[in-house]
């Protein structure tokens, strides 16, 4: 069995992003995509990951955006079929893609595990909204401080976590400094909001909430290991990490706290599954834990 703990549907960068879900025959723009190069090398950075990301920053962001615009249900289903993936968490980023968008898509594709999100752009009863989403099938909460442009130390973030805490479901946070907008739109996001120190402060304040550290911090995985491994309420998700880094995560956090994720369509499921296989070589019990047992446990799936 395979459960992908990190994926998306729809355009998570612009208003009415849910409309993209139902478009047909969508293909990625033909440009240089640094992530495809990374995946060909199984996400190995050879110690120059942060530097390489800075050097290729424009094209890396352009490639990320091109992938974003391929997040249709048709492409999502094809990826699941090609990789024999049984279930996949889909993460909304309000206000662009909402829980309602994903709940509607799940009616068509039962392999979707929808999370909810908080729309920080409007005044509303967050407690009531999150409760309604959980009642409607939301299996967790997604926070993306960079795209939502709201710091993890912002009172709105903390109020949302206080409201969500009573539901006993996990919160997946994007971690790592990354960029999503170019040119005149760069003001729309604050990459520094993804810094690991900020994540650590938030986790410390909410010891009763189970947190999933998205991407294990990207190029800042060592900081994730150093700053977050002491917290019992932390799990790490592996998208964009190499086999060696996944082994490090298992060694640091324990084999019950590491979760397979691809961040589809920003990441491709095939290469990420190959990375998992290499990281777990000659240990089928570990591979089962990382691919589905740990996810099933934290999501409280039967």
Buried (B, 14 or more C-beta within 10 A) or exposed (E): EBBBBBBBBBBBBBEEBBEBBBBEEEEBEEEEBBBEBBBEEBBBBEEEBBEBBEEBBEBBBBBBBBBBBBBBBBBBBEBBEEBEBEBBBBBBBBBBBBBBBBBBBBEEBEBBBBBBBBBBEEEEEBBEBBBEBBEEBBBBBBBBBBBBBBBBEBEEBBEBBBBBBEBEBBBBBBBBBBBBBEEEEEEBBBBEBBBBEBBBEBBEEBEEBBBBBBBBBBBBBBBBBEBBBEBEBBBBBBBBBBBBBBBBBBEBBEBBBBBBBBBBBBBBBEBBBBBBEBBBEEEEEBBBBBBBBBBBBBBEEE
